Amino acid sequence: MKTNSGSSNLSDSPAAQPVCPSVLTPAEVIQTYDDVRWEEFTLEYLGAEQPAYAFIEPKGGAGDKGRDIVAHTVAPPASGPVDIFQCKAYEAALTPSSIWVELGKLCVFTHRGDYPVPRKYMFMAPHGVGTKLGDLLKKPVELRRQLISNWPTHCEGKISASEKFPLSGSLKFFVESFDFSRVGYVPVHDLLAQHRRTPHWHQRFKRDYPIRPEAEPPSTTPQPHELRYIEQLFAAYGDHLKIPIKDMAGLSAQPILAEHLHRSRTDFFMADSLNRFYRDQFPGGAFEHVKKQVLDGVVEVAESDHADGLARVRATVQSAIALTLSKTDYTPYIEPGDKKGVCHHLANDDKLKWVKK
């Protein structure tokens, strides 16, 4: 990770991702998963099923025919009841429109004999299902009626890229007689409760996380790596007083501004300590990710008109305190002083300017 000496290019920073599941709750962790990781989690969950499956077969991908995972009650090639699990790592709870095409595939391919009708067909989603879909899945007759109603729009031309499946003839009869009570979902709390019984639980959701040390106070004499943001503050003070301020001595008769400089340096060093903590505890990019979020959140305030440079500083750092940063495993460590300090780091990098030329 880059230190805060000299300037840094935020656009060159790697995209920071959640890296320490101990900070987020298990329910929050699984909501960060992409399709691949969600299928991995589901496979781990199924490993704790009782009675145990004889064979669990992942099939997700192109041509899976609506079967991300097939769980066999007896090992192939012997035949026996199977359960199908459809993994949906969507960014929100599932709705009825999320599942019509999957139910269409289930009906088309079991009707055609590509695979047997499963004992149960379960949707697995990290955000669960919405109230409307949850209620609908409890009413298999109504679920069938709505699937038939939505078939022309959601199923007929969307089950296959090369073939259409109009609801007519023997397929129509098959759907009209299909037992949709076998279709359901696993609630998130049940997913987590069962996964807790697997050997994978601790690896994914361990709760032991690092403690951030106290920040060191600023040194009596400004350090070389903080000179640029202090120079910018002197310019802001001079713009406010309408007299040049070149150094610390220039503030000797301005106790309010001298205290403001001390607070600003304290905040800068606090953010400095956050940078070191991230560097020691997280993969590279965490501090740069925070800096980019703060810059994106305050730049419009900093570039707006203000009475003077000091007013611009105060308005900008105040807006930084109010920012809600994106939820990652390292944002819980950020305090208001860090957000203010990051503004001074950005000024140190010349990403923020307090006095317009």
C-alpha positions as CSV (number, residue, x, y, z in Angstrom):
1,M,0.0,0.0,0.0
2,K,1.2,3.5,-0.7
3,T,2.1,5.6,2.4
4,N,0.9,9.2,2.6
5,S,4.3,10.7,1.9
6,G,4.1,12.5,-1.4
7,S,1.2,12.4,-3.8
8,S,-0.8,9.4,-4.8
9,N,-3.0,8.6,-7.7
10,L,-6.3,7.3,-6.3
11,S,-7.4,6.0,-9.7
12,D,-4.4,3.6,-9.6
13,S,-5.5,2.0,-6.4
14,P,-6.8,-1.6,-6.5
15,A,-10.5,-1.9,-5.8
16,A,-10.7,-2.8,-2.2
17,Q,-12.9,-5.8,-1.3
18,P,-14.2,-7.2,1.9
19,V,-11.3,-9.3,3.2
20,C,-11.9,-10.2,6.9
21,P,-15.3,-11.8,7.4
22,S,-14.9,-11.4,11.2
23,V,-16.1,-7.7,11.0
24,L,-19.2,-8.2,9.0
25,T,-22.0,-10.5,10.4
26,P,-22.4,-13.8,8.6
27,A,-25.6,-12.6,7.0
28,E,-23.8,-9.5,5.7
29,V,-20.8,-11.6,4.5
30,I,-23.0,-13.9,2.2
31,Q,-24.6,-10.8,0.7
32,T,-21.2,-9.9,-0.8
33,Y,-20.8,-13.2,-2.6
34,D,-20.8,-13.5,-6.4
35,D,-22.4,-16.4,-8.2
36,V,-19.3,-18.7,-7.8
37,R,-18.9,-18.0,-4.1
38,W,-22.6,-18.4,-3.4
39,E,-22.6,-21.8,-5.1
40,E,-19.6,-22.8,-3.0
41,F,-21.4,-21.7,0.1
42,T,-24.5,-23.7,-0.9
43,L,-22.4,-26.8,-1.5
44,E,-20.9,-26.4,2.0
45,Y,-24.4,-26.0,3.4
46,L,-25.6,-29.2,1.7
47,G,-22.7,-31.1,3.2
48,A,-24.5,-30.8,6.6
49,E,-27.8,-32.0,5.4
50,Q,-29.4,-34.8,7.4
51,P,-29.8,-37.5,6.3
52,A,-26.7,-36.9,4.3
53,Y,-26.9,-37.0,0.5
54,A,-25.0,-39.8,-1.2
55,F,-23.7,-37.6,-4.0
56,I,-23.8,-33.8,-4.6
57,E,-23.3,-32.7,-8.1
58,P,-22.7,-29.0,-9.1
59,K,-24.0,-28.3,-12.5
60,G,-24.2,-24.5,-12.6
61,G,-23.3,-22.7,-15.8
62,A,-24.4,-22.6,-19.4
63,G,-26.7,-25.5,-20.3
64,D,-27.5,-26.4,-16.7
65,K,-31.2,-26.6,-17.6
66,G,-32.2,-24.9,-14.3
67,R,-30.0,-27.1,-12.1
68,D,-27.2,-25.3,-10.3
69,I,-26.8,-28.2,-7.9
70,V,-28.3,-31.7,-8.0
71,A,-28.2,-33.6,-4.7
72,H,-28.7,-37.4,-5.1
73,T,-30.1,-39.6,-2.3
74,V,-28.3,-42.6,-3.8
75,A,-25.0,-42.4,-5.7
76,P,-25.1,-42.6,-9.5
77,P,-25.4,-44.7,-11.6
78,A,-28.1,-46.0,-9.3
79,S,-31.3,-44.1,-9.6
80,G,-33.2,-42.6,-6.7
81,P,-34.9,-39.3,-5.6
82,V,-32.9,-36.1,-6.3
83,D,-33.2,-32.6,-5.0
84,I,-32.4,-29.6,-7.1
85,F,-31.0,-26.3,-5.7
86,Q,-31.1,-23.2,-7.8
87,C,-28.6,-20.6,-6.6
88,K,-29.5,-16.9,-7.0
89,A,-26.8,-14.5,-5.8
90,Y,-29.0,-11.4,-6.5
91,E,-28.5,-8.1,-4.8
92,A,-32.0,-8.1,-3.4
93,A,-34.6,-10.5,-2.2
94,L,-36.2,-12.7,-4.9
95,T,-39.5,-11.8,-6.4
96,P,-41.9,-13.8,-8.6
97,S,-40.4,-12.4,-11.7
98,S,-37.0,-13.8,-10.6
99,I,-38.2,-17.4,-10.8
100,W,-40.6,-17.8,-13.7
101,V,-38.0,-18.8,-16.3
102,E,-36.4,-21.2,-13.8
103,L,-39.8,-22.9,-13.2
104,G,-40.3,-22.9,-17.0
105,K,-37.0,-24.8,-17.4
106,L,-38.0,-27.2,-14.6
107,C,-41.2,-28.0,-16.4
108,V,-39.8,-28.1,-20.0
109,F,-36.8,-30.3,-19.3
110,T,-38.6,-32.8,-16.9
111,H,-41.4,-33.0,-19.5
112,R,-38.9,-33.7,-22.2
113,G,-37.2,-36.4,-20.0
114,D,-33.8,-34.6,-19.8
115,Y,-33.9,-35.3,-16.0
116,P,-36.4,-36.7,-13.6
117,V,-38.9,-34.6,-11.6
118,P,-37.0,-33.8,-8.4
119,R,-38.3,-34.6,-5.0
120,K,-37.9,-30.9,-4.2
121,Y,-36.7,-27.8,-6.1
122,M,-35.3,-25.1,-3.8
123,F,-34.2,-21.5,-4.4
124,M,-31.1,-20.5,-2.5
125,A,-30.6,-16.7,-2.2
126,P,-28.4,-14.7,0.2
127,H,-31.1,-12.0,0.5
128,G,-33.8,-14.6,0.8
129,V,-37.2,-14.1,-0.9
130,G,-39.5,-11.2,-0.7
131,T,-42.8,-11.3,1.0
132,K,-44.8,-11.6,-2.2
133,L,-42.8,-14.6,-3.4
134,G,-42.7,-16.2,0.0
135,D,-46.4,-16.1,0.2
136,L,-46.8,-17.4,-3.3
137,L,-44.5,-20.4,-2.7
138,K,-46.9,-21.5,0.1
139,K,-49.8,-21.7,-2.5
140,P,-48.7,-24.2,-5.2
141,V,-52.0,-24.0,-7.1
142,E,-51.7,-20.2,-7.3
143,L,-48.0,-20.5,-8.2
144,R,-49.0,-22.8,-11.1
145,R,-51.7,-20.3,-12.2
146,Q,-49.3,-17.4,-12.2
147,L,-46.6,-19.3,-14.0
148,I,-49.1,-20.2,-16.8
149,S,-50.2,-16.5,-17.0
150,N,-46.5,-15.4,-17.2
151,W,-45.4,-18.1,-19.6
152,P,-45.7,-16.2,-22.9
153,T,-43.5,-13.3,-21.5
154,H,-41.1,-14.9,-19.2
155,C,-40.7,-18.5,-20.4
156,E,-41.7,-19.2,-24.0
157,G,-38.7,-17.5,-25.7
158,K,-36.3,-17.4,-22.7
159,I,-35.8,-21.0,-21.7
160,S,-33.4,-21.6,-24.6
161,A,-31.6,-19.3,-27.0
162,S,-32.2,-21.6,-29.9
163,E,-35.7,-22.9,-29.3
164,K,-39.1,-21.6,-28.2
165,F,-41.4,-23.5,-26.0
166,P,-45.1,-22.3,-26.4
167,L,-47.4,-23.6,-23.7
168,S,-49.5,-26.0,-25.7
169,G,-50.2,-29.6,-26.3
170,S,-48.6,-32.1,-24.0
171,L,-46.4,-29.5,-22.3
172,K,-49.4,-27.5,-21.4
173,F,-51.1,-30.6,-19.9
174,F,-47.8,-31.4,-18.0
175,V,-47.6,-27.9,-16.5
176,E,-51.3,-27.9,-15.5
177,S,-50.8,-31.2,-13.6
178,F,-47.3,-30.5,-12.2
179,D,-47.1,-30.6,-8.4
180,F,-45.6,-27.2,-7.5
181,S,-45.7,-28.1,-3.8
182,R,-42.1,-29.4,-4.4
183,V,-40.9,-25.9,-5.1
184,G,-39.6,-23.8,-2.2
185,Y,-36.7,-21.9,-0.7
186,V,-34.4,-22.0,2.3
187,P,-34.6,-19.0,4.6
188,V,-31.3,-17.2,5.3
189,H,-31.4,-17.9,9.0
190,D,-31.8,-21.7,8.3
191,L,-29.0,-21.5,5.7
192,L,-26.7,-20.0,8.3
193,A,-27.8,-22.3,11.1
194,Q,-27.1,-25.4,9.1
195,H,-23.8,-24.1,7.7
196,R,-22.7,-23.5,11.3
197,R,-22.6,-27.3,11.7
198,T,-20.0,-27.6,8.9
199,P,-16.2,-27.4,9.2
200,H,-16.3,-24.4,6.9
201,W,-18.1,-22.1,9.3
202,H,-15.1,-20.8,11.2
203,Q,-13.1,-20.2,8.1
204,R,-15.9,-18.0,6.6
205,F,-17.3,-16.3,9.7
206,K,-14.6,-16.3,12.4
207,R,-15.2,-13.4,14.9
208,D,-11.7,-12.7,16.1
209,Y,-10.7,-9.4,14.5
210,P,-7.8,-7.0,15.1
211,I,-8.0,-4.1,17.5
212,R,-6.9,-0.8,16.2
213,P,-4.2,0.9,18.3
214,E,-4.5,4.4,19.6
215,A,-3.3,7.1,17.3
216,E,-0.1,8.9,18.2
217,P,-0.4,12.7,18.8
218,P,1.2,15.0,16.2
219,S,4.8,15.9,16.7
220,T,5.8,19.3,18.0
221,T,7.4,20.2,14.7
222,P,5.7,19.4,11.4
223,Q,7.1,16.4,9.6
224,P,8.3,16.5,6.0
225,H,5.4,14.3,4.8
226,E,2.7,16.7,6.1
227,L,4.1,20.0,4.8
228,R,1.9,20.4,1.8
229,Y,-1.5,20.2,3.6
230,I,-0.1,22.6,6.3
231,E,1.0,25.0,3.5
232,Q,-2.6,24.8,2.2
233,L,-4.0,25.6,5.7
234,F,-1.7,28.6,6.0
235,A,-3.1,29.8,2.6
236,A,-6.7,29.3,3.9
237,Y,-5.9,31.2,7.1
238,G,-4.3,34.0,5.1
239,D,-7.3,34.2,2.8
240,H,-9.5,34.4,5.9
241,L,-7.4,37.1,7.6
242,K,-6.6,38.9,4.4
243,I,-2.9,38.9,5.4
244,P,-0.2,36.4,4.4
245,I,0.4,33.5,6.8
246,K,3.7,31.8,5.9
247,D,4.6,29.7,9.0
248,M,3.6,28.8,12.6
249,A,4.9,32.1,13.9
250,G,2.2,33.9,11.8
251,L,-0.4,32.3,14.0
252,S,1.1,33.5,17.3
253,A,-1.6,36.3,17.6
254,Q,-4.4,34.0,16.3
255,P,-5.2,31.4,19.1
256,I,-8.4,30.2,17.4
257,L,-6.5,29.5,14.2
258,A,-3.6,28.0,16.0
259,E,-6.0,25.6,17.7
260,H,-7.6,24.8,14.4
261,L,-4.2,23.9,13.0
262,H,-3.5,21.7,16.0
263,R,-6.8,19.9,15.5
264,S,-6.2,19.5,11.8
265,R,-2.7,18.0,12.5
266,T,-4.3,15.7,15.1
267,D,-6.8,14.5,12.6
268,F,-4.1,14.0,9.9
269,F,-2.1,11.9,12.3
270,M,-5.2,9.9,13.2
271,A,-5.8,9.1,9.6
272,D,-2.1,8.3,9.3
273,S,-2.5,5.7,12.1
274,L,-5.5,4.3,10.2
275,N,-3.3,4.0,7.1
276,R,-0.7,2.0,9.1
277,F,-3.3,-0.2,10.7
278,Y,-4.8,-1.0,7.3
279,R,-1.4,-1.7,5.9
280,D,-0.7,-4.2,8.7
281,Q,-4.0,-5.9,8.9
282,F,-5.6,-5.8,5.4
283,P,-4.4,-6.4,1.8
284,G,-3.3,-3.3,-0.1
285,G,-5.9,-0.7,-1.2
286,A,-8.0,-0.2,1.9
287,F,-6.8,3.3,2.8
288,E,-6.8,4.4,-0.8
289,H,-10.4,3.1,-1.1
290,V,-11.4,5.2,1.9
291,K,-9.7,8.2,0.4
292,K,-11.4,7.9,-2.9
293,Q,-14.8,7.6,-1.2
294,V,-14.2,10.7,0.9
295,L,-13.0,12.6,-2.2
296,D,-16.0,11.6,-4.1
297,G,-18.2,12.6,-1.2
298,V,-16.7,16.1,-0.5
299,V,-15.3,17.4,-3.8
300,E,-18.5,19.2,-4.7
301,V,-18.5,21.0,-1.4
302,A,-14.8,21.9,-1.8
303,E,-15.3,23.3,-5.3
304,S,-18.4,25.3,-4.3
305,D,-18.2,29.1,-3.5
306,H,-17.3,30.0,0.0
307,A,-16.5,33.2,1.9
308,D,-12.8,32.3,2.1
309,G,-10.4,29.4,2.2
310,L,-11.0,28.7,5.9
311,A,-14.8,28.5,5.3
312,R,-14.1,26.0,2.5
313,V,-11.9,23.9,4.9
314,R,-14.6,23.8,7.6
315,A,-17.5,23.1,5.2
316,T,-15.5,20.3,3.5
317,V,-14.4,18.5,6.7
318,Q,-17.9,18.8,8.1
319,S,-19.4,17.2,5.0
320,A,-16.8,14.4,5.4
321,I,-18.0,13.6,8.9
322,A,-21.5,13.1,7.6
323,L,-20.5,10.7,4.8
324,T,-21.8,7.1,4.9
325,L,-19.0,5.0,3.5
326,S,-19.6,1.7,1.6
327,K,-19.8,-1.3,3.9
328,T,-16.6,-3.3,3.9
329,D,-14.7,-5.2,6.6
330,Y,-12.5,-2.2,7.3
331,T,-15.0,0.7,7.5
332,P,-16.2,-0.2,11.0
333,Y,-12.8,1.1,12.2
334,I,-13.3,4.6,10.8
335,E,-14.1,7.4,13.2
336,P,-15.1,11.0,12.5
337,G,-11.5,12.2,13.1
338,D,-10.3,9.8,10.4
339,K,-12.7,11.3,7.9
340,K,-11.5,14.8,8.7
341,G,-7.9,13.6,8.6
342,V,-8.5,12.0,5.2
343,C,-9.5,15.5,3.9
344,H,-6.1,16.8,4.9
345,H,-4.4,13.8,3.3
346,L,-6.3,14.7,0.1
347,A,-5.1,18.3,0.5
348,N,-1.6,16.9,1.0
349,D,-2.0,15.1,-2.3
350,D,-3.4,18.3,-3.9
351,K,-6.6,16.5,-4.6
352,L,-8.4,19.2,-2.6
353,K,-7.5,22.9,-2.8
354,W,-8.6,25.3,-0.1
355,V,-7.8,28.6,-1.9
356,K,-8.8,29.2,-5.5
357,K,-6.1,30.8,-7.6
